[in-house]
């Protein structure tokens, strides 16, 4: 997450970071952060990964529940710049 903030800051400056934060709050992206990244940090895997909707005003947000943690796609780690830990 910090890498993304740094990238936005380099491209758009501090004002761009503020605008990106406001937009993320408007679109409710903080849920993805809370429900995925923090769980990856605490448990090593996203316990209930989600896929944000294409159209935030009309499409539903989809959450996935996996019985086998090994079946969770690597994309949920990669989108935060992380790699799956061995054995997970």
C-alpha positions as CSV (number, residue, x, y, z in Angstrom):
1,X,0.0,0.0,0.0
2,X,2.8,2.4,0.9
3,X,4.4,1.8,-2.5
4,X,1.1,2.9,-4.2
5,X,1.0,6.0,-2.1
6,X,4.6,6.8,-3.0
7,X,3.9,6.3,-6.7
8,X,0.8,8.5,-6.7
9,X,2.8,11.1,-4.8
10,X,5.6,11.1,-7.3
11,X,3.2,11.4,-10.2
12,X,0.6,13.8,-8.8
13,X,2.2,15.4,-5.8
14,X,0.8,15.7,-2.3
15,X,-2.4,17.1,-3.6
16,X,-2.8,14.0,-5.8
17,X,-2.4,11.7,-2.8
18,X,-5.2,13.7,-1.0
19,X,-7.5,13.4,-4.0
20,X,-6.8,9.7,-4.4
21,X,-7.5,9.2,-0.7
22,X,-10.8,11.1,-0.9
23,X,-11.8,9.1,-4.0
24,X,-11.0,5.8,-2.3
25,X,-13.2,6.8,0.6
26,X,-16.0,7.9,-1.8
27,X,-15.8,4.5,-3.5
28,X,-15.5,2.6,-0.2
29,X,-12.2,1.0,-1.2
30,X,-11.1,1.0,2.5
31,X,-13.1,-2.2,2.9
32,X,-10.7,-4.0,0.6
33,X,-7.7,-2.7,2.6
34,X,-9.3,-3.7,6.0
35,X,-10.7,-7.0,4.8
36,X,-7.6,-8.2,2.8
37,X,-4.3,-6.4,3.5
38,X,-4.6,-6.4,7.3
39,X,-5.7,-10.0,7.3
40,X,-2.7,-11.0,5.1
41,X,-0.4,-9.2,7.6
42,X,-2.0,-10.8,10.6
43,X,-2.8,-14.3,9.3
44,X,-0.7,-14.7,6.2
45,X,-3.7,-14.9,3.9
46,X,-6.8,-12.9,2.9
47,X,-9.6,-14.7,4.8
48,X,-12.4,-13.3,2.7
49,X,-11.0,-11.8,-0.5
50,X,-13.2,-9.6,-2.6
51,X,-13.3,-8.3,-6.1
52,X,-14.4,-4.6,-6.4
53,X,-17.2,-3.9,-8.9
54,X,-16.5,-2.5,-12.3
55,X,-19.2,0.1,-11.8
56,X,-19.3,1.2,-8.1
57,X,-22.7,2.8,-8.5
58,X,-24.5,-0.2,-9.9
59,X,-22.5,-3.5,-9.6
60,X,-22.3,-5.6,-6.4
61,X,-19.1,-6.2,-4.6
62,X,-18.3,-9.9,-4.6
63,X,-16.6,-11.6,-1.7
64,X,-15.1,-15.1,-1.9
65,X,-14.8,-17.7,0.8
66,X,-12.4,-20.6,0.3
67,X,-12.5,-23.9,2.2
68,X,-8.9,-24.6,1.2
69,X,-6.5,-21.6,1.7
70,X,-4.2,-23.1,-1.1
71,X,-7.1,-22.4,-3.5
72,X,-7.0,-18.6,-2.9
73,X,-5.5,-17.1,-6.1
74,X,-2.2,-15.3,-5.9
75,X,-3.7,-12.1,-7.3
76,X,-4.9,-11.2,-3.8
77,X,-1.3,-11.0,-2.6
78,X,0.1,-9.4,-5.8
79,X,-2.3,-6.5,-5.8
80,X,-0.7,-5.3,-2.5
81,X,2.8,-6.0,-3.8
82,X,3.1,-9.1,-1.6
83,X,3.9,-12.8,-2.2
84,X,2.2,-15.8,-0.7
85,X,4.1,-17.2,2.2
86,X,5.4,-20.8,1.8
87,X,2.9,-23.3,3.1
88,X,-0.2,-21.0,2.7
